[in-house]
């Protein structure tokens, strides 16, 4: 068996005042296009996970998040065919600015117990029970 490359990405469950979670649909042309996911992305060289998440949330959604507003909740560990994904999931309830789709993605605010109604990448699915426990 070949060694799979470990890929570290970071994700965030943005939670609004009504306890809904923001998910984004991957646009056409990207891997896993059409699936819904938590915002976030890959770490740049030398970046800490929190720095990466702050950068990604600004790039993808146009919001500003302060590091103390990010709380780690859980993580996903999933073996895809060509790489192994490790993905910490943070919760964020406070940010500045209006959530705006800056990369052509569709956005949806969803209750935790309705997340399974949206097709998601397999790595994201194990995160749902943690969000249900926290928010329902």
C-alpha positions, 0 to 999 in steps of 0.5 A: 500500500502506498503512503497517502499524503496527509492534507490538513484543511481547516473548517468553520461552522459559523453559527448565527443568532438563530443557531443556524449553521452556514454551509457553502456549495462547492462551485462547478470546476472544483473537486467535489463540485455541487456538494455542500461543506463548511467554509474553510480551506487549506493552510498556507506554508507557515500558517496556523489553523486559526490564521488560515481560517481567518484568511479563508473566511475573509476570502470566501465570505467577506467577513472578518473574524477575530482569533478569540472568536474561533473555538475548536469543536472536533475534527474529521480524519478521512482517507480519500483514494489519493490522500488522507484528510485531517480537518479541524472544525471550529465554531464561530458565533461572532464576526464583522461584516455581512456574509457574502458569496465571493467565489460564486458559491451558493450559501445556505443557513441550516439547522444542525438537524437538517445538515444531512438533507444536503449532500456533503463530502464524506469527510464532513458527515461525521462532524454533523452529530457534534453540531447537533449535540452542541446546537439542538 
